[in-house]
Amino acid sequence: MQSTVSGKYYEELEPGMVFRHAITRTVTETDNLLFSALTYNSQPLHLDDEFCKNTIYGRRLVNSIFTLGLVVGVGVGDLTLGTTLGNLGFDEITFPKPVFIGDTLRAETEITDRRESKKNPDRGIVHFETRGFNQRDEMVVKVHRVGLMMKRPAQT
């Protein structure tokens, strides 16, 4: 059985390229509740309507790690499905605006840098900046991450 590769190889990821991911997602109460429960995050900002009435937002916030995972995840099919060897790190994660239940999110990823591996000629290191936006086009998350990407296999 042959695996499906829809991701991009190292050679196809040029700095300056921007990929606008087609998948959009409306965040539901179930998403927020299950993600918070599965990760043992008992923060009342995500779970308790009465508590949240007295906060600066006046309502529950969606778990920010769910937001981060969603915007990175929707880009997998476009960028890394079958072509990545793994994430090397996430940094500079910011959440400029909150996400609320019922918000619809979209994402885009820019290739900001790349270099060939010094140890392994069959792979390279790519820097991605992924940005997530809500239905009002407000940026709700921005993350820089680094991936170890396969080079295109030699033709036999």
C-alpha positions as CSV (number, residue, x, y, z in Angstrom):
1,M,0.0,0.0,0.0
2,Q,1.4,3.4,-1.0
3,S,1.1,6.4,1.3
4,T,-0.4,9.6,0.1
5,V,1.9,12.6,0.1
6,S,0.1,16.0,-0.2
7,G,2.7,18.0,1.7
8,K,5.6,19.9,0.1
9,Y,9.1,18.8,0.0
10,Y,12.0,21.0,1.2
11,E,12.7,22.2,-2.4
12,E,9.0,23.4,-2.8
13,L,9.1,25.6,0.3
14,E,10.7,28.9,-0.7
15,P,11.0,31.8,1.8
16,G,8.2,34.4,1.2
17,M,5.6,31.9,0.0
18,V,2.3,32.2,1.8
19,F,-0.2,29.3,1.9
20,R,-3.8,30.3,2.7
21,H,-5.3,27.1,4.1
22,A,-8.8,26.2,2.7
23,I,-10.0,24.5,5.9
24,T,-12.0,26.8,8.2
25,R,-13.5,25.8,11.5
26,T,-16.2,27.2,13.8
27,V,-15.1,26.5,17.4
28,T,-17.8,24.7,19.4
29,E,-18.5,24.4,23.1
30,T,-17.7,20.7,22.8
31,D,-14.3,21.4,21.2
32,N,-13.4,23.7,24.2
33,L,-14.8,21.4,26.9
34,L,-13.3,18.2,25.5
35,F,-9.9,19.7,24.8
36,S,-9.7,21.3,28.3
37,A,-10.8,18.0,29.9
38,L,-8.4,15.9,27.9
39,T,-5.5,18.1,28.8
40,Y,-6.5,18.4,32.5
41,N,-6.8,22.2,32.1
42,S,-9.4,23.1,34.8
43,Q,-9.0,26.9,34.3
44,P,-12.5,28.4,34.9
45,L,-11.8,30.9,32.1
46,H,-12.6,28.0,29.8
47,L,-15.2,26.1,31.7
48,D,-17.3,28.3,34.1
49,D,-19.9,30.8,32.7
50,E,-20.6,32.2,36.1
51,F,-16.9,32.8,36.9
52,C,-16.4,34.4,33.4
53,K,-19.2,36.9,33.9
54,N,-16.9,38.8,36.2
55,T,-13.8,38.8,34.0
56,I,-12.7,41.4,31.5
57,Y,-14.3,39.5,28.6
58,G,-17.6,38.6,30.4
59,R,-17.7,35.2,28.8
60,R,-15.7,32.0,28.4
61,L,-12.5,32.0,26.4
62,V,-11.5,29.1,24.1
63,N,-8.5,27.2,25.4
64,S,-5.5,28.9,23.6
65,I,-3.7,25.6,23.1
66,F,-6.7,24.3,21.2
67,T,-6.5,27.4,19.0
68,L,-2.8,26.9,18.4
69,G,-3.3,23.2,17.6
70,L,-6.2,24.0,15.2
71,V,-4.4,26.6,13.1
72,V,-1.3,24.5,12.8
73,G,-3.3,21.4,12.1
74,V,-5.3,22.8,9.2
75,G,-2.1,23.4,7.3
76,V,-0.8,19.8,7.6
77,G,-2.4,18.7,4.3
78,D,-1.1,21.7,2.4
79,L,2.4,21.7,3.8
80,T,3.7,18.6,5.7
81,L,1.5,15.5,5.1
82,G,4.0,12.8,4.3
83,T,7.0,15.1,3.9
84,T,7.9,16.1,7.4
85,L,10.3,14.2,9.7
86,G,9.0,16.1,12.7
87,N,8.7,19.5,14.4
88,L,12.0,20.8,15.8
89,G,10.3,23.6,17.9
90,F,7.7,26.2,18.4
91,D,8.5,29.7,19.6
92,E,7.2,33.2,19.6
93,I,3.7,32.1,20.2
94,T,1.3,35.1,20.7
95,F,-2.5,35.4,21.1
96,P,-3.3,39.0,20.2
97,K,-7.1,38.5,20.5
98,P,-9.2,36.0,22.4
99,V,-11.2,33.3,20.7
100,F,-14.7,32.7,21.9
101,I,-17.1,29.8,21.3
102,G,-18.8,30.3,18.0
103,D,-15.8,32.0,16.3
104,T,-14.8,30.7,12.9
105,L,-11.1,30.5,12.4
106,R,-9.0,30.4,9.3
107,A,-5.2,30.2,8.9
108,E,-2.3,31.0,6.7
109,T,1.3,30.0,6.8
110,E,4.3,31.9,5.5
111,I,7.7,30.2,4.8
112,T,10.2,32.6,6.5
113,D,13.5,30.8,6.1
114,R,15.1,27.5,5.2
115,R,18.4,25.8,5.0
116,E,19.8,22.4,4.1
117,S,20.7,20.0,6.9
118,K,24.4,20.0,7.7
119,K,24.3,16.4,8.7
120,N,21.9,14.8,6.3
121,P,21.8,15.7,2.6
122,D,18.3,14.2,2.2
123,R,16.6,16.8,4.4
124,G,16.3,20.4,5.2
125,I,15.1,22.7,8.0
126,V,12.2,25.0,7.2
127,H,10.9,27.9,9.3
128,F,7.1,28.5,9.2
129,E,5.0,31.4,10.5
130,T,1.4,30.4,11.0
131,R,-1.3,33.0,11.6
132,G,-4.8,32.4,12.6
133,F,-7.7,34.8,12.1
134,N,-11.3,34.9,13.3
135,Q,-14.4,35.8,11.2
136,R,-13.7,39.5,11.6
137,D,-10.1,39.0,10.2
138,E,-8.6,39.8,13.6
139,M,-5.4,37.8,14.2
140,V,-6.0,35.5,17.2
141,V,-2.7,33.5,17.1
142,K,0.7,33.7,15.5
143,V,3.4,31.1,15.9
144,H,6.8,30.5,14.5
145,R,7.8,26.9,14.2
146,V,10.7,24.9,12.7
147,G,10.2,21.6,10.8
148,L,12.6,19.0,9.6
149,M,11.5,18.4,6.0
150,M,12.3,15.6,3.5
151,K,13.9,16.5,0.2
152,R,12.3,15.2,-3.0
153,P,13.3,11.6,-3.5
154,A,15.8,10.9,-6.3
155,Q,14.1,9.6,-9.5
156,T,15.1,6.0,-10.2
